[in-house]
């Protein structure tokens, strides 16, 4: 559960950054490909940075711009 929490936070924060950057650079400029290539060069072992995944991260942020990502309650917790 801790991993899911951190992953969602990471996706949301990256989506937020992508959203604000894409407004500045616009579509049709190879924006997602450039960001994807940059992230892959910085973190070569991480396979999550395809242009499509980056778009999904942006959509995730834009669907929940005011989200507060809270940890899930574990099974059996009363």
N, C-alpha and C positions, 0 to 999 in steps of 0.2 A: 504494500500500500504506500509506503514511503516513496518508492520509485515512481509509482503512478502520480503521486502528488507533485514530486519534483519535475517530472516530465511535462505535466499539464502546465505548471508554472513557467517552465522553459518555453514551451510552445506558445503560450499566451504572450510572454514578454517578447519573444522573437517576432511573433505576429504583429505586436504593437509597433516595434521598430520598423518592420517591413511596411506596415500601413503608412506610417509617417514618411518614410523614405520614398515610397512609390508615388505619393502625392507630389513630391519634389521632382522626381525624375520622369514620371509618367510611363504609360504603356508604350509598346512598340520600340523601345530602346534596348531591348534585350536585358531589361532590369533583372528579372528573376534568374536568368541564366548567369548573369554577372555575379549576383549575390550568391547563387549556388556554387559557382566556381570558387569564389573567395572563401566561403565557409569550408568547402572541401579541402582547400589548400591549408587552411588554418587547423582544421580537425580532420585529417585524412582517414582516421579509423571510424568515423561516424558516417553512417550510410543514410541519414535522414534528410539530407539537404538537396534533394532533387527540386527542380523548379516547381513541379506539381505539389510536392509536400510544402514548400514555402508558401504557395498560394493558399493551401488548406490552413496553414498556421495564421495567415492574414485573415482568412474568413472566420476562423475560430475567434480571433481577437475582436473582429468587427461585429460578430454576433453577440459577444459578451464583453463590451468595452468596460463595463463597471464591475466585472466579476471579482468576487473575493473567493479564491480557490481555497477551500477548507479541506482538511484531511477527512477521510471517510471513517465512520465508526466501524470498529472491527466486529466480526461475528462473535456473538456470545457476550458482548458488552451490554450491561444492563444499567 
